[in-house]
Amino acid sequence: MKVYYKDGNVATKNLNPGTSVYGEELIVEDEEYRIWNPRRSKLAAALLNGLEKLEIQDTSKVLYLGASTGTTVSHISDIAINGKIYAVEFSPTTAKKLVQLSNQRFNIAPILGDATKPKGYLNIVEKTDLVYCDVAQPNQSELFMRNMNLFSKDDGVGLLMIKARSIDVVQKPKKIFREQEKKLKEKGFKIVEKVKLEPYEKDHIAFLVEKNF
Ligand SMILES: C[S@@+](CC[C@H](N)C(=O)[O-])C[C@H]1O[C@@H](n2cnc3c(N)ncnc32)[C@H](O)[C@@H]1O
């Protein structure tokens, strides 16, 4: 995966040189790089915390659920330069920025849609190498698995970002993470790697999963 480590930061090579997407720092060396802020992107936090088995190729197809304004999507777009990121977001206001971003980056396909109703974009999205889910909703594991079942290639993987407080504000995060892991396993998913996101995000965990069926 084309990710660069610079002075303790993680960075990607800017697909759209001269342009910063969310105010991130640009570094010009042999090429231009964008510093990937771990406090703005959970994937950057996971990478800095040692996530090592995720592979995004330059031709990867990605289904991204909960794209928001495209902060993390933009870095994946720097990596999967000849691939495609199907970026699903259900808030029209937020999706406006995502559409603007996709006008500058040919490998992002913005979709105004609801990740709990994947049939709504069944005719748009092809089979993907990665399903990335960061919707911060109580039912996120269920909708993630449904989308994996519909869109993941047989050898594809999924990355699920879990925010304990989105699921239950009272229960201990450790217990919530254990229960979510059990849910995934019961439905036939294999946990390949798990990484906590502290100190960048409190009470969050990233699960990298494979279909095991
Ligand atoms: C934590 S933010 C995502 C941040 C983004 N992943 C990033 O790193 O740049 C969660 C986003 O998921 C969206 N969302 C929540 N439920 C959704 C659903 N059912 N379908 C699509 N998007 C959803 C919210 O509108 C919000 O923009």
The ligand as an SDF file (V2000), in Angstrom:
LIG
                    3D

 27 29  0  0  0  0  0  0  0  0999 V2000
  -17.8930    9.5310   11.7510 C   0  0  0  0  0  0  0  0  0  0  0  0
  -18.5600   10.2790   10.3360 S   0  0  0  0  0  0  0  0  0  0  0  0
  -17.5420    9.6790    9.0460 C   0  0  0  0  0  0  0  0  0  0  0  0
  -16.1730   10.3230    8.8940 C   0  0  0  0  0  0  0  0  0  0  0  0
  -15.4910    9.8460    7.6320 C   0  0  0  0  0  0  0  0  0  0  0  0
  -15.5320    8.4050    7.5680 N   0  0  0  0  0  0  0  0  0  0  0  0
  -14.0430   10.2650    7.5220 C   0  0  0  0  0  0  0  0  0  0  0  0
  -13.1780    9.6170    8.1190 O   0  0  0  0  0  0  0  0  0  0  0  0
  -13.7700   11.2260    6.8020 O   0  0  0  0  0  0  0  0  0  0  0  0
  -20.0010    9.3360   10.0650 C   0  0  0  0  0  0  0  0  0  0  0  0
  -20.7510    9.6920    8.7820 C   0  0  0  0  0  0  0  0  0  0  0  0
  -21.6550    8.6460    8.4920 O   0  0  0  0  0  0  0  0  0  0  0  0
  -22.8400    9.1930    7.9500 C   0  0  0  0  0  0  0  0  0  0  0  0
  -23.9050    8.1940    8.1240 N   0  0  0  0  0  0  0  0  0  0  0  0
  -24.5210    7.8140    9.2690 C   0  0  0  0  0  0  0  0  0  0  0  0
  -25.4290    6.8530    9.0260 N   0  0  0  0  0  0  0  0  0  0  0  0
  -25.3690    6.5970    7.6840 C   0  0  0  0  0  0  0  0  0  0  0  0
  -26.0780    5.7090    6.8310 C   0  0  0  0  0  0  0  0  0  0  0  0
  -26.9960    4.8830    7.3050 N   0  0  0  0  0  0  0  0  0  0  0  0
  -25.7710    5.7110    5.5230 N   0  0  0  0  0  0  0  0  0  0  0  0
  -24.8230    6.5600    5.0260 C   0  0  0  0  0  0  0  0  0  0  0  0
  -24.1280    7.4270    5.7890 N   0  0  0  0  0  0  0  0  0  0  0  0
  -24.4020    7.4540    7.1060 C   0  0  0  0  0  0  0  0  0  0  0  0
  -23.0280   10.4940    8.7500 C   0  0  0  0  0  0  0  0  0  0  0  0
  -23.8630   11.4040    8.0700 O   0  0  0  0  0  0  0  0  0  0  0  0
  -21.5860   10.9790    8.8810 C   0  0  0  0  0  0  0  0  0  0  0  0
  -21.2360   11.8520    7.8360 O   0  0  0  0  0  0  0  0  0  0  0  0
  1  2  1  0
  2  3  1  0
  2 10  1  0
  3  4  1  0
  4  5  1  0
  5  6  1  0
  5  7  1  0
  7  8  2  0
  7  9  1  0
 10 11  1  0
 11 12  1  0
 11 26  1  0
 12 13  1  0
 13 14  1  0
 13 24  1  0
 14 15  1  0
 14 23  1  0
 15 16  2  0
 16 17  1  0
 17 18  1  0
 17 23  2  0
 18 19  1  0
 18 20  2  0
 20 21  1  0
 21 22  2  0
 22 23  1  0
 24 25  1  0
 24 26  1  0
 26 27  1  0
M  CHG  2   2   1   9  -1
M  END
$$$$
